[in-house]
């Protein structure tokens, strides 16, 4: 079975990233303030004290596997990211000419990237935190 790929252009994924950072900040930012003041909350701090998740990591949006981010050169060196190939860009629905153009940009610093983990259906950031039944 062929892997299903989705493409998000720069404005799309930047919007998702900002929305996620805002939502996640509702939990991470108060934790950071309490920590700076030497205070703790036994329930609200659990995510950051029990797990090894740092507030900055929690606030960082990731698209999930099988999603290609266009114009995302700043993420190509991040863990679980890599440049998308021209074939992957075509498989994701770009025309051969557009795929070639974006693949060429990748070698000049405007890299289309995709997660290296196994495919999972894309979850829209607005649905983050909602459990499927």
N, C-alpha and C positions, 0 to 999 in steps of 0.2 A: 504494500500500500504506500503510495507516494505521500510524503509529508506535506501538509497544508501550510502554506506560508502566507502571512499577511504583511502588508507594507504600510508604515505610518510615515508621512512626510514630516519635516521639521516642525512646522507650526502645530500639527496634530499632537505629536508626542511631547513637545514642550508644554502644551496646554495640559495634557495628562499628568506630566511630571509636576507642574506647579499645583494642580488641584490635589494631587496625592500629598505633596509636601505640606500643603495647608491642612489637610485632614489629619495627617500623621502628627503634625505639630501640636495639635490639640492634646495629644498624650505625651509627646516627647518634650516639648518646651517646658511644661510645668515640672516635669521630673528634673530637668537641668537646673531650673531655678531653685527647686528644693535642695538639690545636691549642693549648689553653690552656697546656700544658706545653712548647710549642715542639718537640714531637716529630712524626714523620710515619711512616706505614706505606705503602710503595709500592703494595701491593695493596689493602688495606682502605680506604684513603683515595681510591682512584681515582674512585669514584662522585661524590665531592664536589669533587675537584680538577680532573678532566678536564671534567666537565659543570658547568653553572652552577647545579646543584641545591644549595640550602641545606639543612642538616639539619632545620630547622624545616619547610620545605616537604615534605621527604621523609616526615616524621612525620604530616603532615596528611592525613587520610582524605578521599577523594572517592568518591561513589557511582557515578560514571560517567553517561553520557548516558542519558536516558530514565527516570531515577529521580527520584521526587518525595519530598522530605523534609518531613514535617510537623513543625511546631513548631521551625523552624530559622531564626528571624528573624536570628540573629547571622551567618548566611551569605549573606543576600540581597545584600549589597554586595560579596561576593567576586567575583573574576573568574570568568566562565563560569557564574554563577548568576543566577537571576531568579525572581520570584514566578510560581507556576503559576496558570494561569487556571482559572476554574470549569469550562470545557469540558474542559480537560486532566484535571482531577480526576475528572470523570465518566468520561472515556475510560479512566482508570487503574483504574476499578472502584468508586469511591465512589458512594454513592447521590446523587441530585440534591440532597437536603436536606443531606447531610454535605458535599458539594462546595461548596454555597452557604455553609454555616457556615465552612468552612476558608478559602474565598476572602474572606469578610467579615473573618475574623481577620487575614488578610494585610494589610488596610488599617489594622489596629490593632496591628501589630508582631509577630504570631505567624504568620509567613509560610510557607506551603508553598512550597518552592523546587524547581527542577529545573535540571539542567545544560543549557547552551545548545549543546553540541556535538552532532555527529551521533550517532545511536543506535548503540550497541554492546551486545551481550548483557551482562547484569549478571554480574559475577564476584564470587562470595562472597569476603569477605576471607580466609577460611581457605584459599582456593585461590590467593591472591596469590603470585606467584612460580612457580607451576606453569604450564608451557607446554602449550597444547593441541596435539594431534598432528593 
